[in-house]
């Protein structure tokens, strides 16, 4: 056999080894998380010896040397000097953010008892609700901002104790600058009165806000108004949500109150970043009001934290922010049956490195496709199953979602798809669709059915579309349109 042919075989083997190593290291990190949470030692000599004892066949010494190197690299992947502490963290993007900033090993720790965190041998940690006050009290030394806010979201272990800072102050200031919000002599409403709301109020005062009022459920101070009495403060200039209302996984569609009566409102900020389209932001956009979510603040405070963790910042805020925007987004494909959503979805999944979800295929796998449900309960039963499945996946992120052609008939499902979604309409003309009819769709048996369905839905497709793709567009042009949308 020639050298080139042998090398071709080696290349094929290397490809398999590469994939298996990636899978192994991913599993190694999962085990590392479990060891971390249970405070188990990283190195397990008994386990390593057990693996080495199973090596057989030829080249045993060479394979043993390779495995010892794998063990060494695995141990480095299982060591977590930095992590985020919170009560519940299913929504967080923090590990990815810190990875993009150059910090590879960053863990999550969910606990109701912050004091347990202090038993971990960490170098630096971040703290989120509900532990910011407890974290402040645990520090022997704090920054001036932390002292003023009486809370910390960052602790660094120093030789003589714990140092705390509140880098949310930096993050919120960065958000205000990025979106161009002017605070001097402005009247500001803050929904909430927790640690985050207190930090926000501190920033607003430092930037010259004229008056700050908190909307709360129970009044304890003269600068508070009941949420139910929001109409008493409709003359304010800026509204900020500093509560978890609407955050993943408890996603809400309805706002706490309407903004129609806020005649002076110049902007609305929701510190939630997952989903992108919160109830407040949805309501603000409906009224034509400038709105901002909390993603930029999250990235900016992480940028500040990195200077503590690593001593320097090699990556800029804007670079990480743009990547996070793309990561958070679901690219949602809508359009008529036969428009090519499934084929395009698979291609986009590869290009954008997002999970691919085909709602029709998911329904079919569970026996809930239209062919199965139509005889049992009619079109209503199918539409209900379709909406339920769509909403389930719409609550996630970093996906390509190929929807059923009729999902635009369901306003609730479409609202959920909009939350984290970039809605892409594949606009294929009826004549072209007619040429693709194959009799597989129970609701579109002939050309007449197709034209009727098209005219029934076309206005809805156009209404929901963020981007409209004409049938002649190739994958390069489609990709360019999507990247252009994200860059705005």
C-alpha positions as CSV (number, residue, x, y, z in Angstrom):
1,X,0.0,0.0,0.0
2,X,1.3,3.4,-0.9
3,X,2.3,6.1,1.7
4,X,-0.5,8.3,0.6
5,X,-3.1,5.6,1.0
6,X,-1.8,4.7,4.4
7,X,-2.0,8.4,5.4
8,X,-5.5,8.6,4.1
9,X,-6.5,5.8,6.5
10,X,-4.6,7.5,9.3
11,X,-6.5,10.7,8.6
12,X,-9.8,8.9,8.9
13,X,-8.7,7.3,12.2
14,X,-7.5,10.7,13.5
15,X,-10.9,12.2,12.7
16,X,-12.6,9.5,14.8
17,X,-10.1,10.0,17.6
18,X,-10.7,13.8,17.5
19,X,-14.4,13.4,17.9
20,X,-14.1,10.8,20.7
21,X,-11.6,13.0,22.6
22,X,-14.0,15.9,22.3
23,X,-16.8,13.8,23.7
24,X,-14.6,12.4,26.5
25,X,-13.4,15.9,27.6
26,X,-17.0,17.1,27.6
27,X,-18.0,14.2,29.9
28,X,-14.9,15.0,31.9
29,X,-16.1,18.5,32.5
30,X,-19.6,17.2,33.5
31,X,-17.9,14.9,36.1
32,X,-15.8,17.9,37.2
33,X,-19.0,19.9,37.9
34,X,-20.3,17.1,40.1
35,X,-17.0,16.8,41.9
36,X,-17.1,20.6,42.3
37,X,-20.6,20.7,43.8
38,X,-19.8,17.8,46.2
39,X,-16.4,19.2,47.0
40,X,-14.7,16.0,46.0
41,X,-11.0,16.0,45.1
42,X,-10.2,16.5,41.4
43,X,-7.7,13.6,41.2
44,X,-9.0,10.1,41.7
45,X,-6.0,7.8,41.7
46,X,-8.1,4.6,42.0
47,X,-10.1,5.5,38.9
48,X,-7.0,6.3,36.9
49,X,-5.4,3.0,37.9
50,X,-8.5,1.2,36.9
51,X,-8.5,2.7,33.4
52,X,-4.8,2.0,32.9
53,X,-5.3,-1.6,34.0
54,X,-7.7,-2.1,31.0
55,X,-5.1,-1.2,28.4
56,X,-4.2,-4.3,26.4
57,X,-2.9,-5.4,23.0
58,X,0.1,-3.9,21.3
59,X,1.9,-0.6,22.1
60,X,0.8,-0.7,25.8
61,X,3.6,1.6,27.0
62,X,2.7,4.2,24.2
63,X,-1.0,4.0,25.0
64,X,-0.3,4.3,28.7
65,X,1.7,7.5,28.1
66,X,-1.1,8.9,26.1
67,X,-3.7,8.1,28.8
68,X,-1.5,9.7,31.4
69,X,-1.5,12.9,29.3
70,X,-5.3,12.6,29.0
71,X,-5.6,12.4,32.8
72,X,-3.4,15.5,33.2
73,X,-5.5,17.5,30.8
74,X,-8.8,16.2,32.3
75,X,-7.7,17.3,35.8
76,X,-7.1,20.8,34.5
77,X,-10.6,20.8,33.0
78,X,-12.1,19.8,36.4
79,X,-10.5,22.5,38.4
80,X,-12.8,25.4,39.0
81,X,-11.3,28.5,40.6
82,X,-14.1,30.8,39.5
83,X,-17.8,30.3,39.5
84,X,-21.2,32.0,39.8
85,X,-23.3,31.6,43.0
86,X,-27.1,32.0,42.9
87,X,-30.4,30.6,44.1
88,X,-31.5,29.3,40.7
89,X,-29.4,29.7,37.5
90,X,-31.2,28.0,34.5
91,X,-31.2,31.2,32.6
92,X,-27.6,32.2,32.8
93,X,-25.1,32.7,30.0
94,X,-22.2,33.4,32.3
95,X,-20.0,30.3,31.6
96,X,-20.1,31.1,27.8
97,X,-19.4,34.8,28.5
98,X,-16.3,34.1,30.5
99,X,-15.1,31.6,28.0
100,X,-15.4,34.3,25.3
101,X,-13.4,36.6,27.5
102,X,-10.7,33.9,27.9
103,X,-11.6,32.2,31.2
104,X,-12.2,28.5,30.3
105,X,-13.2,26.9,33.6
106,X,-16.1,28.7,35.1
107,X,-18.8,26.8,37.0
108,X,-22.3,27.4,38.4
109,X,-23.3,26.8,42.0
110,X,-26.9,26.9,43.0
111,X,-27.5,27.1,46.7
112,X,-29.9,28.6,49.2
113,X,-27.2,29.0,51.9
114,X,-24.4,31.4,50.8
115,X,-22.3,30.5,53.8
116,X,-21.6,27.1,52.3
117,X,-19.9,28.9,49.4
118,X,-17.1,30.1,51.6
119,X,-16.0,26.5,52.2
120,X,-14.9,26.3,48.5
121,X,-11.3,26.9,47.7
122,X,-12.0,29.6,45.0
123,X,-9.9,32.4,43.7
124,X,-12.8,34.6,42.5
125,X,-16.6,34.2,42.4
126,X,-19.6,36.1,41.1
127,X,-22.8,36.4,43.1
128,X,-26.3,36.9,41.9
129,X,-29.7,37.0,43.6
130,X,-30.6,36.3,46.4
131,X,-27.1,36.4,47.9
132,X,-25.6,39.8,47.1
133,X,-26.2,41.2,50.6
134,X,-24.9,38.0,52.3
135,X,-21.8,38.2,50.1
136,X,-21.2,41.8,51.1
137,X,-21.4,40.8,54.8
138,X,-18.9,38.0,54.3
139,X,-16.2,40.4,52.9
140,X,-13.4,41.8,55.1
141,X,-12.7,44.6,52.6
142,X,-15.0,46.1,50.0
143,X,-14.9,48.8,47.3
144,X,-16.5,52.2,47.8
145,X,-19.3,51.3,45.4
146,X,-20.0,48.0,47.3
147,X,-20.1,50.0,50.5
148,X,-22.6,52.5,49.1
149,X,-24.8,49.8,47.6
150,X,-24.4,47.4,50.6
151,X,-24.1,44.5,48.1
152,X,-21.4,42.7,46.1
153,X,-21.6,40.6,43.0
154,X,-17.8,39.8,43.0
155,X,-15.5,38.3,45.7
156,X,-11.8,37.9,45.3
157,X,-9.8,35.8,47.7
158,X,-6.8,37.7,48.9
159,X,-4.0,36.7,51.2
160,X,-5.6,38.3,54.2
161,X,-9.3,37.7,53.5
162,X,-12.1,38.4,51.0
163,X,-12.5,41.5,48.9
164,X,-15.8,42.4,47.4
165,X,-16.9,44.8,44.6
166,X,-20.2,45.6,42.9
167,X,-19.3,45.6,39.2
168,X,-23.0,45.9,38.3
169,X,-22.4,49.6,38.9
170,X,-19.9,49.6,36.0
171,X,-22.2,47.3,33.9
172,X,-25.3,49.5,34.3
173,X,-23.4,52.7,33.5
174,X,-22.0,51.0,30.4
175,X,-25.6,50.0,29.3
176,X,-26.8,53.6,29.8
177,X,-23.9,54.9,27.7
178,X,-24.3,52.3,25.0
179,X,-28.0,53.1,24.4
180,X,-27.6,56.8,24.9
181,X,-30.0,57.3,27.9
182,X,-29.8,60.7,29.4
183,X,-30.5,60.9,33.2
184,X,-29.8,64.5,34.2
185,X,-32.9,66.1,35.6
186,X,-35.0,63.0,34.6
187,X,-37.7,61.3,36.6
188,X,-37.1,57.6,36.8
189,X,-39.4,54.7,37.9
190,X,-37.7,51.5,39.1
191,X,-39.8,48.3,39.4
192,X,-38.6,46.5,42.5
193,X,-36.6,47.3,45.7
194,X,-34.1,44.5,45.9
195,X,-30.3,44.6,45.7
196,X,-30.3,45.2,42.0
197,X,-32.9,48.0,42.2
198,X,-30.8,49.6,44.9
199,X,-27.7,49.5,42.7
200,X,-29.6,51.0,39.8
201,X,-30.9,53.8,42.0
202,X,-27.3,54.6,43.1
203,X,-26.2,54.9,39.5
204,X,-29.1,57.1,38.6
205,X,-28.4,59.5,41.5
206,X,-24.7,59.7,40.5
207,X,-25.8,60.6,36.9
208,X,-28.1,63.4,38.1
209,X,-31.6,62.0,38.0
210,X,-34.1,64.5,39.4
211,X,-36.4,62.0,41.1
212,X,-36.4,58.2,41.6
213,X,-39.5,56.3,42.7
214,X,-39.8,52.5,43.2
215,X,-42.9,50.5,42.1
216,X,-43.5,47.8,44.7
217,X,-46.1,45.3,45.9
218,X,-45.9,46.5,49.6
219,X,-45.0,50.1,50.6
220,X,-42.3,50.5,53.2
221,X,-40.8,53.9,52.3
222,X,-41.9,57.4,51.1
223,X,-40.2,56.9,47.7
224,X,-42.4,53.9,46.9
225,X,-45.7,53.5,45.0
226,X,-47.8,50.4,44.6
227,X,-47.5,48.7,41.2
228,X,-51.3,48.7,41.1
229,X,-51.2,52.5,41.4
230,X,-48.8,53.1,38.6
231,X,-51.1,55.6,37.0
232,X,-50.1,58.1,39.8
233,X,-46.6,58.3,38.3
234,X,-47.3,58.3,34.5
235,X,-45.4,61.6,34.1
236,X,-42.0,59.9,34.5
237,X,-39.2,59.9,31.8
238,X,-37.6,56.4,32.2
239,X,-38.9,53.1,33.4
240,X,-36.6,50.3,34.6
241,X,-37.5,46.7,35.6
242,X,-35.1,45.4,38.3
243,X,-37.2,42.3,39.1
244,X,-37.1,38.8,37.7
245,X,-40.6,39.2,36.2
246,X,-40.6,37.5,32.8
247,X,-37.2,35.8,33.0
248,X,-36.5,32.2,31.9
249,X,-38.0,29.7,32.7
250,X,-41.0,31.7,34.0
251,X,-41.5,33.5,30.8
252,X,-44.5,35.9,30.7
253,X,-46.1,37.6,27.7
254,X,-48.3,40.2,29.5
255,X,-46.7,43.3,31.0
256,X,-47.2,44.3,34.6
257,X,-49.1,47.4,33.3
258,X,-49.8,49.3,30.1
259,X,-47.5,52.1,29.0
260,X,-50.2,53.9,27.0
261,X,-50.7,56.6,29.7
262,X,-47.0,57.4,30.0
263,X,-46.9,60.5,27.8
264,X,-43.4,61.6,28.8
265,X,-41.7,58.2,28.7
266,X,-38.4,58.4,26.7
267,X,-37.1,54.9,27.4
268,X,-37.6,51.5,29.1
269,X,-34.9,49.2,30.4
270,X,-35.4,45.6,31.5
271,X,-32.4,44.2,33.3
272,X,-33.5,40.7,32.2
273,X,-31.5,39.3,29.3
274,X,-33.1,36.0,28.7
275,X,-35.5,36.2,26.9
276,X,-34.6,39.2,24.7
277,X,-38.2,40.3,24.3
278,X,-39.5,40.7,27.9
279,X,-43.1,41.9,28.6
280,X,-41.8,45.4,29.3
281,X,-39.7,45.6,26.1
282,X,-42.6,44.2,24.1
283,X,-44.9,46.8,25.5
284,X,-42.4,49.7,25.0
285,X,-41.8,48.8,21.4
286,X,-45.5,48.6,20.8
287,X,-45.7,52.2,22.0
288,X,-42.7,53.3,20.0
289,X,-40.5,53.8,23.0
290,X,-36.7,53.2,23.1
291,X,-36.1,49.9,24.9
292,X,-33.1,48.0,26.1
293,X,-32.6,44.6,27.7
294,X,-29.9,43.6,30.2
295,X,-27.5,41.7,28.0
296,X,-25.1,44.6,27.4
297,X,-24.9,45.2,31.2
298,X,-24.2,41.5,31.8
299,X,-21.3,41.5,29.3
300,X,-19.9,44.8,30.6
301,X,-19.8,43.7,34.3
302,X,-18.2,40.5,33.2
303,X,-15.5,42.5,31.4
304,X,-14.8,44.3,34.6
305,X,-14.7,41.0,36.5
306,X,-12.2,39.6,34.1
307,X,-9.7,42.3,35.1
308,X,-10.0,40.9,38.6
309,X,-9.9,37.2,37.6
310,X,-7.1,37.4,34.9
311,X,-5.5,40.7,35.6
312,X,-6.1,42.0,32.0
313,X,-8.7,42.2,29.3
314,X,-7.7,40.8,25.9
315,X,-11.2,40.9,24.4
316,X,-13.4,43.9,24.1
317,X,-17.0,44.2,25.3
318,X,-18.5,44.8,21.9
319,X,-17.0,41.6,20.4
320,X,-18.4,39.4,23.2
321,X,-21.8,41.3,23.1
322,X,-22.2,40.6,19.4
323,X,-21.4,36.9,19.8
324,X,-23.9,36.7,22.8
325,X,-26.6,38.3,20.7
326,X,-26.2,35.7,18.0
327,X,-26.0,32.9,20.6
328,X,-29.1,34.0,22.4
329,X,-31.2,34.2,19.2
330,X,-33.3,31.5,17.7
331,X,-33.5,31.8,13.9
332,X,-37.2,30.9,13.3
333,X,-38.3,29.9,9.8
334,X,-41.9,30.6,8.9
335,X,-43.6,30.1,5.5
336,X,-46.0,28.0,3.5
337,X,-45.8,24.2,3.3
338,X,-43.4,23.2,0.5
339,X,-41.4,26.5,0.9
340,X,-38.2,24.7,1.9
341,X,-38.0,25.5,5.6
342,X,-36.6,22.1,6.6
343,X,-33.9,22.1,4.0
344,X,-32.8,25.7,4.8
345,X,-33.0,25.0,8.5
346,X,-30.5,22.2,8.3
347,X,-28.1,24.4,6.3
348,X,-28.4,27.3,8.7
349,X,-27.8,25.0,11.6
350,X,-24.4,24.1,10.2
351,X,-23.5,27.7,9.3
352,X,-24.5,29.2,12.7
353,X,-23.6,26.2,14.9
354,X,-27.1,26.1,16.3
355,X,-29.2,23.2,17.3
356,X,-31.8,22.3,14.6
357,X,-35.4,21.8,15.6
358,X,-38.0,20.8,13.0
359,X,-41.4,21.1,14.7
360,X,-43.2,18.8,12.2
361,X,-40.6,16.1,12.7
362,X,-40.8,16.5,16.5
363,X,-44.6,16.1,16.3
364,X,-44.3,13.1,14.1
365,X,-41.8,11.4,16.5
366,X,-44.4,11.7,19.3
367,X,-47.3,10.6,17.1
368,X,-48.8,14.1,17.1
369,X,-48.4,14.9,13.5
370,X,-51.4,16.0,11.5
371,X,-51.9,12.6,9.8
372,X,-52.1,11.0,13.2
373,X,-54.3,13.6,15.0
374,X,-56.7,14.6,12.2
375,X,-58.8,11.4,12.3
376,X,-58.9,11.5,16.2
377,X,-59.7,15.1,17.0
378,X,-59.8,17.2,13.9
379,X,-57.6,20.2,13.0
380,X,-58.1,21.8,16.4
381,X,-56.4,18.9,18.2
382,X,-53.4,19.1,15.8
383,X,-53.2,22.9,16.1
384,X,-53.2,22.6,19.9
385,X,-50.3,20.0,19.9
386,X,-48.4,22.1,17.3
387,X,-48.7,25.2,19.5
388,X,-47.6,23.4,22.6
389,X,-44.6,21.9,21.0
390,X,-43.6,25.2,19.4
391,X,-43.9,27.1,22.6
392,X,-41.7,24.5,24.4
393,X,-38.9,25.0,22.0
394,X,-39.4,28.8,21.6
395,X,-38.5,29.2,25.3
396,X,-35.0,28.0,24.5
397,X,-32.1,29.7,22.7
398,X,-29.3,29.1,20.1
399,X,-31.6,27.1,17.8
400,X,-32.8,27.0,14.2
401,X,-36.5,26.3,14.4
402,X,-38.4,25.2,11.3
403,X,-42.0,25.8,12.2
404,X,-45.2,24.3,10.8
405,X,-46.8,26.4,8.0
406,X,-49.9,27.2,10.1
407,X,-48.2,28.4,13.3
408,X,-48.8,32.0,12.3
409,X,-52.5,31.4,13.0
410,X,-51.6,31.2,16.7
411,X,-50.8,34.6,18.2
412,X,-49.6,33.1,21.5
413,X,-47.1,30.7,19.9
414,X,-45.8,33.5,17.6
415,X,-45.3,35.8,20.7
416,X,-43.1,33.1,22.3
417,X,-41.2,32.6,19.1
418,X,-40.5,36.3,19.0
419,X,-39.1,36.4,22.5
420,X,-35.7,35.1,21.5
421,X,-36.4,34.8,17.8
422,X,-35.3,36.3,14.6
423,X,-38.3,35.5,12.4
424,X,-37.3,34.6,8.8
425,X,-40.1,34.3,6.2
426,X,-39.5,32.2,3.2
427,X,-41.6,34.0,0.6
428,X,-42.2,31.5,-2.2
429,X,-44.9,32.3,-4.7
430,X,-47.9,30.1,-5.1
431,X,-47.0,29.1,-8.6
432,X,-43.7,27.7,-7.5
433,X,-45.3,26.0,-4.5
434,X,-47.9,24.4,-6.7
435,X,-45.1,22.7,-8.7
436,X,-43.9,21.0,-5.5
437,X,-47.3,19.5,-4.5
438,X,-46.9,15.8,-3.7
439,X,-50.2,14.9,-1.9
440,X,-48.5,14.4,1.5
441,X,-50.3,17.3,3.2
442,X,-53.9,16.6,4.3
443,X,-54.9,20.3,4.3
444,X,-53.4,21.0,0.9
445,X,-54.6,18.3,-1.5
446,X,-54.7,20.3,-4.7
447,X,-53.8,23.7,-6.2
448,X,-57.0,25.3,-5.1
449,X,-56.3,24.4,-1.5
450,X,-52.8,25.8,-1.8
451,X,-53.9,29.1,-3.2
452,X,-56.6,29.4,-0.5
453,X,-54.2,28.7,2.3
454,X,-51.6,31.1,0.8
455,X,-54.0,34.0,0.7
456,X,-55.3,33.2,4.2
457,X,-51.8,33.4,5.7
458,X,-49.7,35.7,3.6
459,X,-50.5,38.9,5.6
460,X,-49.6,37.0,8.8
461,X,-46.3,35.9,7.4
462,X,-45.4,39.4,6.4
463,X,-46.6,40.8,9.8
464,X,-44.3,38.6,11.8
465,X,-41.3,38.6,9.6
466,X,-38.1,40.3,10.7
467,X,-36.5,39.2,7.4
468,X,-38.2,38.2,4.2
469,X,-36.3,35.8,1.9
470,X,-37.3,35.6,-1.7
471,X,-37.3,32.2,-3.4
472,X,-34.4,33.0,-5.6
473,X,-32.0,33.9,-2.8
474,X,-29.1,31.5,-2.3
475,X,-27.7,30.4,1.0
476,X,-24.9,33.0,0.9
477,X,-27.3,35.9,0.5
478,X,-29.6,34.5,3.2
479,X,-26.6,34.2,5.6
480,X,-25.5,37.8,4.8
481,X,-29.0,39.1,5.6
482,X,-29.0,37.3,9.0
483,X,-25.5,38.5,9.9
484,X,-26.6,42.1,8.9
485,X,-29.6,41.9,11.2
486,X,-27.5,40.8,14.1
487,X,-25.0,43.6,13.6
488,X,-27.6,46.3,14.0
